[in-house]
Amino acid sequence: MHICAGTYNGGLIGWEQDGAGSGAMLRTAFAFGATLGGAPLRALALVAPPRAGAPVLLAAGAADESIRVFDVARRREVGTAAEHSAAGAPKPRNAPV
């Protein structure tokens, strides 16, 4: 299991749980840490692989409206989302194109 958290100063932190342990206590290990910039992280989403062998992806959305995508296993950035609108909100009818 992967656990990820974003910080107000643009940090990204991840842990992994291996399922070992007794009762409700699971063994958790630090997996990665990165600074993505100065903008606070506002949203994180782990995307499960659609098929066996596909990577687990993490999307991180920041206050500067950037969205960066990471491969969790390789612990590296694999891309950015382009042409997105803030929070998926539709543009008003009178908005300039």
Backbone torsions as a table, in degrees:
resi	resn	phi	psi	omega
1	MET	NA	142.7	178.6
2	HIS	-109.9	139.1	175.1
3	ILE	-125.6	127.9	-178.3
4	CYS	-129.6	147.7	178.6
5	ALA	-142.3	146.0	175.0
6	GLY	-110.8	156.0	-177.5
7	THR	-117.5	167.5	179.5
8	TYR	-69.2	-20.7	179.8
9	ASN	-102.1	21.1	174.9
10	GLY	84.9	16.8	178.3
11	GLY	-87.0	149.7	177.5
12	LEU	-127.1	127.8	-175.7
13	ILE	-128.8	139.7	179.5
14	GLY	-136.5	146.4	176.4
15	TRP	-129.4	158.9	175.4
16	GLU	-126.5	141.7	173.5
17	GLN	-113.8	133.2	-176.3
18	ASP	-98.8	1.4	178.9
19	GLY	85.0	-9.5	178.7
20	ALA	-81.1	147.9	179.7
21	GLY	140.6	179.6	-178.1
22	SER	-117.1	137.2	177.5
23	GLY	60.8	-132.5	-177.3
24	ALA	-82.9	-7.6	-178.0
25	MET	-89.0	117.7	177.2
26	LEU	-109.4	147.2	178.7
27	ARG	-76.4	124.5	-178.2
28	THR	-118.2	134.9	-179.9
29	ALA	-126.7	142.1	175.8
30	PHE	-63.2	131.5	-178.2
31	ALA	-109.0	-43.4	-178.4
32	PHE	-162.8	161.5	174.2
33	GLY	-149.8	139.6	-179.0
34	ALA	-151.4	151.6	172.5
35	THR	-106.1	120.4	-176.5
36	LEU	-95.2	-6.1	-177.9
37	GLY	137.3	-172.5	-175.9
38	GLY	-85.5	-13.8	-176.1
39	ALA	-78.4	135.6	178.0
40	PRO	-60.1	141.7	175.0
41	LEU	-81.0	131.0	-175.8
42	ARG	-110.0	-23.5	-177.6
43	ALA	-150.5	139.9	174.7
44	LEU	-130.4	143.5	176.7
45	ALA	-144.0	124.9	172.8
46	LEU	-92.1	130.6	-178.4
47	VAL	-110.2	117.0	179.5
48	ALA	-68.8	146.7	-179.7
49	PRO	-65.5	138.7	-179.7
50	PRO	-73.6	-19.3	179.5
51	ARG	-147.3	161.0	179.6
52	ALA	-58.8	135.6	178.9
53	GLY	89.3	-12.5	178.1
54	ALA	-77.3	151.3	-176.9
55	PRO	-73.5	150.6	169.6
56	VAL	-83.4	126.1	-177.2
57	LEU	-108.8	148.3	176.3
58	LEU	-122.2	123.8	175.3
59	ALA	-104.0	130.7	-179.1
60	ALA	-122.0	118.3	178.8
61	GLY	-103.9	131.4	-176.4
62	ALA	-112.0	167.5	-178.9
63	ALA	-64.2	-20.6	177.7
64	ASP	-83.7	11.8	177.8
65	GLU	70.4	15.5	174.7
66	SER	-87.2	148.6	174.5
67	ILE	-128.8	119.7	-179.6
68	ARG	-114.0	143.8	-176.2
69	VAL	-116.6	133.6	-176.5
70	PHE	-124.7	146.5	170.2
71	ASP	-89.2	116.2	-174.1
72	VAL	-66.7	-44.0	-177.3
73	ALA	-66.6	-41.9	-179.4
74	ARG	-82.7	-13.4	178.8
75	ARG	56.2	49.7	177.1
76	ARG	-148.8	156.0	178.6
77	GLU	-72.6	136.0	-180.0
78	VAL	-116.0	-5.7	177.7
79	GLY	166.4	179.7	176.2
80	THR	-130.1	154.3	176.0
81	ALA	-86.5	133.8	-179.6
82	ALA	-117.5	156.2	176.0
83	GLU	57.2	46.6	175.7
84	HIS	-108.0	157.7	175.4
85	SER	-105.5	150.0	-176.7
86	ALA	-56.7	124.8	176.1
87	ALA	55.3	19.4	178.3
88	GLY	69.0	13.4	-177.3
89	ALA	-73.6	137.1	177.1
90	PRO	-69.0	150.3	177.8
91	LYS	-75.2	143.4	175.7
92	PRO	-62.4	154.8	-178.5
93	ARG	-59.2	-35.0	-176.9
94	ASN	-93.1	12.3	-179.6
95	ALA	-73.6	140.9	177.5
96	PRO	-65.5	149.7	-178.5
97	VAL	-87.4	NA	NA
